Amino acid sequence: MKPIDVINETQFIGDETMVTSDCFAITFKRPSGTNPVYINGYPLEDGESIQFEQTENHLDRTQYNVTFGTGGSGNQCYVFRTIPVTNYFKD
């Protein structure tokens, strides 16, 4: 298989939203001291990250629901995605 060109994208989320992955890997990070963050209902602990990574260049097509609780300094979640920039299904 020929090499695949990718970009790494960073996104800040401050409101409840759906995130479409369409990527090889996606990480959600809750900064320390912020409101609780839930990824598809899974709670991220203070300062915790969760990563979903595909094997052998498969794309993750999951819709991730990002929601927030209360009790911290505000709604903050960072999303890091590794996205293909070429159509690797060709050839």
HELIX and SHEET records of a PDB file:
SHEET    1   A 4 VAL A   6  ILE A  13  0                                        
SHEET    2   A 4 CYS A  77  PRO A  84 -1                                        
SHEET    3   A 4 ALA A  25  LYS A  29 -1                                        
SHEET    4   A 4 SER A  49  GLU A  53 -1                                        
SHEET    1   B 4 THR A  17  THR A  20  0                                        
SHEET    2   B 4 GLN A  63  PHE A  68 -1                                        
SHEET    3   B 4 VAL A  37  ILE A  39 -1                                        
SHEET    4   B 4 TYR A  42  LEU A  44 -1                                        
END                                                                             
